């Protein structure tokens, strides 16, 4: 399985948007500026602030 990392300008807004589309936020945070989520099929992906 491949994990997708997506760089975003506004991390909080991006997390809110993908959660509204059905993603689930994982409880762990590997570091500041990164959020791990799971898509509808349960595949993990990360949203990363683009200044990280």
C-alpha positions, -999 to 999 in steps of 0.1 A, spaced: 0 0 0 13 35 -9 7 64 14 0 98 -2 14 130 13 -3 162 2 11 197 9 -14 223 18 -12 260 26 -38 260 54 -37 227 73 -68 233 95 -89 242 65 -77 213 45 -84 188 73 -119 203 77 -125 199 40 -115 163 37 -133 153 69 -164 169 54 -159 147 24 -157 115 45 -121 112 56 -114 102 92 -87 120 112 -62 96 129 -56 102 167 -18 104 163 2 133 150 36 124 138 48 160 142 35 196 141 23 205 106 12 170 97 -21 153 100 -28 116 92 -62 107 78 -79 77 63 -100 78 32 -134 61 28 -117 28 20 -94 30 51 -62 40 32 -40 64 51 -28 97 37 -11 128 52 -18 165 49 13 185 54 17 222 58 37 234 27 62 252 49 73 219 66 
